[in-house]
């Protein structure tokens, strides 16, 4: 098995970008989901209710700010966040730092509703929830449930096969394969048996070890095409048929790093437990 893809999401709920290598920190991949967009009450604006967020491309600048791009909006350079601290209601952290007002206006225009951009200055203040497998000392970015999400190409291929089988049963045209971007992983492995990751408890990628905290339950964000932003029934319809238990549908696993280091595409993946 090997590491086939690395994806980062500088802003929670916006589109990701692929990279060839990354630094791994205790709270996740470097630069991953340190920023988020909230309403005037500090509640998260997320892609499941605001699919236009998936059209946003965010890049981290050398200064530690952001460069934001989206269709029909001017490109915006956001300086490093230095605003006041405000409370939020969606992560295991008390306060975050407000971004530059220009970012608030940009996202307000994008979403058509009041929005503010915020930055997590110190992920060491944000704990992985015990309800999601967190242990004392586990920390996370604004990703929330775990520092890293891992998926498998072979599991996606199996899911595509199931979707085609269902379409033929309904006498529908077989759909195109799903884009892994729908599942918003950080790491994608190749050459594992389909859904073998369900049983993993600890793995090593390259020289770094990771503890598996839980399987990942899937939400409505996966039903939006990441390119067209059109909403459909898949993959949740088919996951509910083949991968539903405990009242949820499942695809991928969540990880906590055992230490710091670097990952590169092609790194070997070894199951330790």
N, C-alpha and C positions, 0 to 999 in steps of 0.2 A: 504493500500500500504506500501511497505517496501523497504529499500535499499538492493539490492541483490548482487551487485558487485561494487568494487572500483578498478580502474585501473590507473596506473601512467606511464608516458612516460618520463623518465629522459632526453632523447635526442629527439628533434623534429624529427618526421618521422621514428624513429626506433620502434621496437615492444614494447608493454607495458607489465607490470607485475601486477598481482592482489595482493591486500593486504587486511587484515581484518579491518584495521582502518587507518585513516590519519588525519593529522592536515590540516585545511583549513585556508589559508591566503588570504588577499585581492586580490591577483593576481592569485589565484587558489590553487590546492592541493600542499602541501609542496613537493619540489623536482621535480615537474612536469614541463618538457620542459624549464629548465633553460639553457640547452645546445642545440646547433644546429651544422649542418655541412654546410659549404658554399664553393663556388668556389673562385678562386683567385681574383674575383671582388666583393666579399661580397654578391653574390646572393645565395639563398638557394638551396641546393641539397635536393630535396624532393622525397618521395617514389613513386609518380606518374610517375616520369621519371627515378627513380633509385630503382626498386623494391627490389634489394638486401639489401637495408637498412632495410627492414622488417625482415630480418634474424638476425639482430643484437639484442642481449640481453644486456641491460645496467643496472647496479646496482650502486647506490650511496654508496660510502665507508664512514666509520666513519670519515675520515679526510676531507670529502667534495669533493673528487674527484670521479672518476668513475671506474668501472670494466666492460670491454667490451668483449663480446664473440660473435663469428660468425663462421659458418662452414668454414673449410679450412683456418682459420687464427688463429694465436696464441692468447691466452687470453692476454689482455692488461690492466694494471693498470694505469689510468691517474691521475696524481696529481692535486690538486686544481689549477685552472687557475690563473696565475700571469703574463701573457704576456702583450704585448702592446695592446693598444686600436685600433680597426679598425672599419671603417664604415660598415654597412650592408644595404641591399636594400629591406628587406622583412618585417620589423616590424616597429611599431611606436616608434622607438628608434634610437638615432644617432650613438652610438658606443657600441661595446661589447668587451670582453677581449679574446685574443687568448689563446688557450689551449697549453699544452706541445707539442713540435714538433713531439713527438712519435705518438700522436693522429692523427696529420695531415697525417703522413706516413701510418698509419693503415687504415684510411678511403680512402686515395688515392689508396692503394692496393685493398681495397674492391670494390671501384667503377670503377677503371680503368681510372680515370681522376683526375686532381688536386683537392684536397680537404683540407679544414682547419676546425678544430673544434673550436667553440667559446662558450663563457659563458656569460650569462646576469648577471652582478654583482648586479644590483639593479632594480628589476621590477617596483619600484615606478617611474622610468623614462620612462616606456613604457605604453602608454595610450591605452585603448580600443577604436578602431576607432568609430567616431560618425556614420559612414556609417553602422556599425554593431550594433547600439543600445547603444553605449557607452555614458555615461553622464560625466560631469566634475568630476574629482576625481577617475573615474574607471580606474584601472590599470590591467595589464596582463603580464604573462610570455611571452616567445617566441611562445606560442600557437597562438598568433596573434589576432584572431577575438573575443575571449571571454575567460575568465579564466577557465570555466568548460563546458564540453559537457555532456549532459544527454540523455540517450536512455531508451527505455522500452522493456522488454521481450515480452509483449503481442503484441506490434507493430511489433516486429521481427517475431513472430509466424504468424501474419496476412500476412506479406510480404512473408514468406515461403509458405503459402497457395496459395497466388496469383501466385508465381513462379511455383508451381506444376500445378495449373490450366492452365497456359500458356503452360507449357511443354506438357500436355495432349492434348491441342488444336492443337499443332504442331506435335502430335503423336511421342513425344520424351519420353525417360525414365525419370521419376520424379527424380530430383536431391536431394542430401542430404541437410538437413537444413543448412542455412548459420551460420557461426560462428560470434558472436557479435563482435569479434575482428576486423572484416573488417571495422566497423564503428568508431573504435578508441574512444570510450566514456571514460570519467572519472568515471561517475556514471551510474549505471543501476538500474532501479526500476522494481518491480514486482507487479502484481495484479492490475494494472491500466487497464481500457478499452483500446483497441487498438487505438492509435493515440489521446488519450485524452490529451496528452501533448501539442498538437497543440494550445489548448485554454488556457493553463496555463499562468498566468502573474506573479505570485509570489507563491513560495512554501516554506515549512519548512521541513527540514530533520533533525530528532533528535531535537536539540535545536537551529539549525541555519537556518536563513532565506536567501533566494536567490531570486534575481530579474531575470526574464526571459527577455533576450535582443532581441532574435529573434529565429526563426526556423533555422535549420542547412541545408544548401544546400550541396549536396553530389558530390564528384569529382571522378576521375578515380581510386583513391587508393582503393576504395571499390570493384573494380572488380578483385583485386588480392587475391587469396587464401592465407591467412596468414601463412599457413604451407608449401604448395608446391611452392608458389610464381607464380603459373600459372595464366595468365590473361584470364578472360571470359567476357561474356556479362552481367551477373547478378552481383549485383542487379539493375544496372542502367536501363536495359531494362524494367524490371517490374515496377520500381519506375516511369519511364517515362510514363507508361500506367495508373498508379493509383495515382501518387503523383507528378504530374508535373503542375506547374503554374509559372507565371512570368519568363518563359524561363529556369527554374531550376527544379531539383528533390530534394525532402525533406525527411529527416529522422533524428529525434532528435531535441533537443532544446539547446540553449546556455544560460549560467547562469553567473551572477555576485554575489559573496557572499555579504551579508549585514554586515558581521563582521568576526571575527576570532573564531575558536573553533575546535572541533574534531567530526569526523564522524566514525561510526562503522557499520559493516554489521548488518542488521536487524533493523536499526533505522527506526522508522515510518516516512512516507512521507505524508504530509498534504498540500492540495491545499488551499492557502490563498486568491487568487484572480485569 
